[in-house]
């Protein structure tokens, strides 16, 4: 097995697990006092707009099967992949990347499609014999498919498409503020927890 010990490589599969843990650990204050003092804001439509734009990427990947030949070539070992190389090496210098698709339904659709491509591949490279198929799909096939889709839909080079993928979604000002507030809240909760443990 290529997986030995622990690794700090922030592949998409690792980020998804961490995000799910954070969501399950986060408690929302729904008390009447909160509703009374909380300012009601209009919904930020930035994420919805990005989700609609990403529908074109999902359609290219699934309906048009636009990246299928490229993915099959990677699975069979005929085409080199930077993502596969780093996945197998577990290099600690791998850039931290998101899954790019923010909508869970879109991500599920693409994942299931990629899984079908992997499961039905007529030929598989020897280096994939012992890998975790879920992580391989999320950390190799998913980035490859999305980058191909971005290049085609946006009519840009693969290099520029990869740069766009690595930068991730462009957040609105309010999204950034909400993210900063969430981070600050989590840091305060951790500090409080450490203080409590220190007094025991």
Secondary structure by P-SEA (a helix, b strand, c coil): cccccccccccaaaaaaaaaaaaaaccccccaaaaaabbbbcccaaaaaaaaaaaaaaaaacccccaaaaaaaaaacccccaaaaaaaaccccccccccccccaaaaaaaaaaaaaaaaaccccccccccccaaaaaaccaaaaaaaaaaaaaacccaaaaaaaaaacccccaaaaaaaaaaaaaaaaaaaaaaaaaaac
